[in-house]
Amino acid sequence: MVKKIRTSTEPIDCACVIHSDKYDWQYVEKLYNMLCRRSKREIRFHVYTEHDRSVPPHMIKHCLEDWPGVSGPKKSWWYKLHLFNPEHHAGPLLYFDLDCVIVRDIDWIADLSPDKFWCLKDFRYLQSPFIKKINSSIMWWNTTEFEYVWTSFNQTNIADTIRRFHGDQDFIETMINNNSRRYFNEKQFQSYRWEVADGGMDFRTKQPLRPGSGANISGDCVAIVFHGDPKPDKVKDPQILQLWC
């Protein structure tokens, strides 16, 4: 089969997941705004959420199905697996966690081959270069090419799978082998807590490298990931406020 070559004028299908009340709806709106500002292409924005949540007409709603016996704070992580189900969306998909702040142009991501699974390295590599796990905060892939991730998950005892794996990204990493996996350039995606806030973290002392200096965003940075705390709505740094809107 001849694979279709994407053109630079095609829309980009982007997605987020919002479930329960961990994130306010403003996170969805601001992510959509940032994507539109940082792309010269049309953004088709897919929102994966509960059946009863209202989604505005300029966004595409996908209903998440509940899983009996699944509960706890990690529950919402696992709804990301619905993204791999091509019955929702078939084809290339660019996913961002709601707590990402987009800094620069994203169009180049859509020029990467979606027949590979593109993701971040787990930010723990900053503490140890021997850590080679994935971080699922930002992903680019073809949902039909990687449908087996959803199929494998959906055919298991889901409650048991969630107990056995620490989170969705551990399951995804197990399913997608190294030959199919590609990592984004580390310099282009940064951890707020460990690289941006006050010059980043000195892991020996557990203190910031430049206390009081505010957000230090590198010239290569495309997006900042707010894994853990604080989240963007709790940060008062003027650079972050200007970007997260």
Secondary structure, DSSP 8 states (H G I E B T S, - for coil): -------TTS-EEEEEE--TTSS-THHHHHHHHHHHHT-SS-EEEEEEE-TTS---TTSEEEE----TT--STTHHHHGGGGGG-TTT--SEEEEE-TTEEE-S--GGGGGS-TTSEEEEE-GGGGT-TT---EEEEEEEEETTTTHHHHHHHHTS-HHHHHHHSSSHHHHHHHHS-TTTEEE--GGGEEEIIIIIBTT-EETTTTEESSTT--B---TT--EEE--SS--GGG---HHHHHH--
